[in-house]
């Protein structure tokens, strides 16, 4: 198959499409630092329309507020790269779509923008499932290190795809 995306990303997307199709699940993404890379990988796969419900690229804080209904107080209190914001993004994607599961990604891909508390390479993920208790937060931060903007974004996309697998243990085997 002809693609401009890395082979490992397309292979991971194929596994996600196949597994979710078999499980009868629809998925949604709320992407920030990956800028739609996960959705791009999924749509490389023929038949992905059977699985992919929606993708929201909410790069700015304003977009997170307007599109996914993340509260401004949450962003002001915890920052846009936080478990609280990622969880709210995932919940918002689930509520805005007809998906069964939503994964959110927000982070600092670099080369700038990092701090001692939130270094370049820090990416926060969250997964929300329809019918699950919203008080049961499924989110975590990963530090991929300063491996360049493309490297951070690729690792984040691979991690997000792993979280979209129906049998995924949240953050147990994610990179």
C-alpha positions in Angstrom: 0.0 0.0 0.0 1.3 3.4 -0.9 1.6 5.8 2.0 3.6 8.8 3.2 3.4 7.7 6.8 5.9 5.5 8.7 5.3 1.8 8.2 5.0 1.1 11.9 2.3 3.7 12.3 0.3 2.3 9.4 0.7 -1.2 10.8 -0.6 -0.1 14.2 -3.5 1.7 12.6 -4.4 -1.5 10.6 -4.5 -3.5 13.9 -6.7 -0.9 15.5 -9.1 -0.9 12.5 -9.3 -4.7 12.3 -9.7 -5.2 16.1 -12.4 -2.5 16.5 -14.3 -3.7 13.4 -14.3 -7.2 14.9 -15.5 -5.8 18.2 -18.2 -3.6 16.5 -16.7 -0.5 18.1 -16.6 3.1 16.8 -13.8 5.3 17.8 -13.0 9.0 18.1 -9.9 11.0 18.7 -9.2 14.4 20.3 -5.7 15.4 19.2 -3.6 18.3 20.1 0.2 17.9 19.7 -0.3 15.1 17.1 -2.3 17.5 14.9 -4.4 14.8 13.4 -1.6 12.2 12.8 -3.6 9.4 14.5 -6.6 10.1 12.3 -4.4 10.3 9.3 -2.9 6.9 10.1 -6.4 5.4 10.6 -7.7 6.8 7.3 -4.8 5.2 5.4 -6.5 1.9 6.1 -9.2 0.9 3.6 -12.4 0.3 5.5 -11.5 2.6 8.3 -14.9 4.3 7.9 -16.4 1.3 9.5 -14.6 2.2 12.7 -13.6 5.9 12.8 -16.4 8.1 13.9 -14.7 11.4 14.3 -11.4 13.2 14.9 -11.0 16.6 16.6 -7.8 18.5 16.2 -8.0 21.0 19.1 -4.5 22.5 19.0 -5.3 25.8 20.8 -6.8 26.1 24.2 -9.6 28.1 22.6 -10.4 25.1 20.4 -10.4 22.7 23.4 -12.9 25.0 25.0 -15.2 25.6 22.0 -15.1 22.1 20.4 -14.6 19.7 23.3 -16.1 21.8 26.1 -13.0 21.6 28.3 -13.5 24.2 31.0 -11.3 27.3 31.0 -10.9 26.8 34.8 -9.4 23.4 34.2 -6.9 24.7 31.7 -6.0 27.7 33.9 -5.6 25.5 37.0 -3.8 22.4 35.5 -2.6 23.6 32.1 -3.4 22.2 28.6 -0.8 19.4 29.1 -2.4 17.7 32.1 -4.3 14.6 33.0 -7.3 16.7 33.9 -7.3 18.4 30.4 -6.7 15.2 28.5 -9.5 13.4 30.4 -11.9 16.3 29.7 -10.8 16.2 26.0 -11.6 12.5 25.8 -14.9 13.0 27.5 -15.7 15.8 25.1 -14.9 13.8 22.1 -17.1 11.0 23.3 -20.0 13.3 24.0 -19.6 15.2 20.6 -19.5 11.9 18.6 -21.4 8.7 18.4 -18.2 6.8 19.2 -17.9 4.0 21.8 -14.4 5.0 22.8 -12.4 8.2 22.6 -8.7 8.8 23.1 -7.2 12.2 23.7 -3.6 13.4 23.2 -2.1 16.6 24.5 1.6 17.3 24.9 4.8 19.2 24.2 6.4 18.0 21.0 9.1 20.7 21.0 11.5 22.0 20.1 10.4 24.8 22.5 7.5 25.1 24.9 8.8 22.8 27.7 9.6 23.7 31.3 11.2 21.9 34.2 7.7 20.6 35.3 6.5 19.8 31.8 9.5 19.0 29.6 9.6 18.7 25.9 8.5 15.1 25.1 5.8 15.0 27.8 2.5 13.8 26.3 -0.7 13.1 28.3 -3.2 10.5 27.1 -6.7 9.7 28.2 -9.3 7.1 27.1 -13.0 7.4 27.7 -15.6 4.7 27.0 -19.3 5.1 26.5 -21.2 3.7 29.5 -18.1 3.8 31.8 -18.1 5.7 35.1 -16.7 9.2 34.3 -15.2 9.2 37.8 -13.0 6.3 36.8 -10.3 8.4 35.1 -8.2 6.5 32.6 -5.3 8.8 31.8 -1.5 9.0 32.2 1.5 11.1 31.2 4.4 9.7 29.2 7.8 11.2 28.8 9.2 10.4 25.4 12.2 12.7 25.9 13.4 15.4 23.5 13.8 13.2 20.4 12.7 15.9 18.0 9.2 17.1 17.1 8.6 14.2 14.6 9.8 11.6 17.0 7.6 12.8 19.9 4.6 13.0 17.6 5.2 9.5 16.2 5.6 7.9 19.7 2.5 9.7 20.9 0.5 8.5 17.9 1.7 4.9 18.4 0.7 5.1 22.1 -2.8 6.5 21.2 -3.3 3.7 18.7 -2.5 1.1 21.4 -5.1 2.7 23.7 -7.7 2.3 21.0 -7.3 -1.5 21.0 -10.4 -3.2 22.5 -8.4 -5.3 24.8 -5.8 -2.7 25.8 -4.8 -2.5 29.4 -4.5 1.3 29.9 -0.9 2.3 29.9 0.3 -1.3 30.8 2.0 -1.9 27.4 1.9 1.5 25.8 5.3 2.8 24.8 
